[in-house]
């Protein structure tokens, strides 16, 4: 019942005979595992992209309906999505030396205006 090699020379012969075959089998299993992982990641990103596009389309349709006077309760507005970034509204009034007046607030270089 014991078919394993008993000495070093027998092990070397076994490795010489089957080493490349075993290495190729391990490599094939590894590549299949990596391929499946990559496939799942790509599908996950595609599903996320489809959901975002659907949400944005629903929000755009809802905004258009509001503009036309139709109000629908379903769908989300584009402004409620994670990817929405409102356009900033900055008004530069004056620049003098290293200071500027933005939205009526006197600022120097390095100061923040809102979140900017």
C-alpha positions in Angstrom: 0.0 0.0 0.0 2.9 2.3 0.6 3.9 3.5 -2.9 5.8 6.6 -1.8 9.6 6.6 -2.4 11.7 5.5 0.6 15.0 7.2 -0.2 16.3 10.4 -1.7 17.2 8.9 -5.1 13.7 7.5 -5.5 12.3 11.0 -4.7 14.6 12.6 -7.3 13.5 10.1 -10.0 9.8 10.8 -9.1 10.4 14.5 -9.4 12.3 14.1 -12.7 9.5 12.0 -14.1 6.5 14.0 -12.9 7.9 17.4 -11.9 6.9 19.4 -15.0 3.5 17.7 -15.2 2.7 18.6 -11.6 4.1 22.2 -12.1 1.9 22.6 -15.2 -1.2 21.3 -13.4 -0.6 23.7 -10.5 0.0 26.6 -12.9 -3.2 25.8 -14.8 -5.3 25.6 -11.6 -3.8 28.9 -10.5 -4.5 30.6 -13.8 -8.1 29.3 -13.8 -8.6 30.6 -10.2 -7.2 34.1 -11.2 -9.3 34.1 -14.4 -12.5 33.4 -12.4 -11.5 36.1 -9.8 -10.9 38.6 -12.6 -14.2 37.7 -14.3 -16.1 38.2 -11.1 -14.5 41.6 -10.6 -15.3 42.7 -14.1 -18.9 41.6 -13.8 -19.2 43.4 -10.4 -17.9 46.6 -12.0 -20.2 46.2 -15.0 -23.2 45.7 -12.6 -22.2 48.8 -10.7 -21.8 50.8 -13.9 -25.2 49.6 -15.1 -26.8 50.6 -11.8 -25.2 54.1 -11.8 -26.2 54.7 -15.4 -29.7 53.6 -14.7 -29.9 55.9 -11.6 -28.5 58.8 -13.5 -31.0 58.2 -16.4 -33.9 58.0 -13.9 -32.7 61.2 -12.2 -32.4 63.0 -15.6 -35.9 61.8 -16.6 -37.3 62.9 -13.3 -35.6 66.4 -13.7 -37.0 66.7 -17.2 -40.5 65.7 -16.0 -40.3 68.4 -13.2 -39.3 70.9 -15.8 -42.2 70.0 -18.0 -44.6 70.1 -15.0 -44.9 66.3 -14.5 -44.0 65.0 -11.1 -43.2 61.3 -10.6 -42.5 59.8 -7.1 -40.2 57.1 -8.4 -36.5 57.4 -9.3 -33.7 59.3 -7.8 -32.5 62.7 -8.7 -28.9 63.0 -10.0 -28.1 65.2 -7.0 -28.8 62.3 -4.7 -26.1 60.0 -6.2 -22.6 59.6 -4.9 -21.1 60.8 -8.1 -22.9 64.2 -8.3 -20.7 67.2 -7.7 -22.5 70.6 -7.7 -20.9 73.4 -9.7 -19.2 75.9 -7.3 -20.5 79.5 -7.4 -17.5 81.8 -6.8 -17.4 85.5 -7.7 -14.0 87.1 -7.8 -14.4 90.9 -7.0 -10.8 92.1 -6.5 -7.1 91.0 -6.4 -4.5 93.1 -4.7 -1.0 92.0 -3.5 -1.5 88.4 -2.2 -5.2 88.9 -1.3 -8.4 88.5 -3.2 -12.1 89.2 -2.5 -14.1 86.1 -3.4 -17.9 86.1 -2.7 -17.4 89.2 -0.6 -14.8 87.5 1.7 -11.2 88.8 1.8 -8.8 85.9 1.5 -5.0 85.5 1.3 -3.1 82.8 -0.6 -3.8 79.4 1.0 -7.1 80.3 2.5 -10.2 78.2 1.8 -13.4 79.2 0.1 -16.2 76.8 1.1 -14.8 73.4 0.4 -12.2 74.6 -2.0 
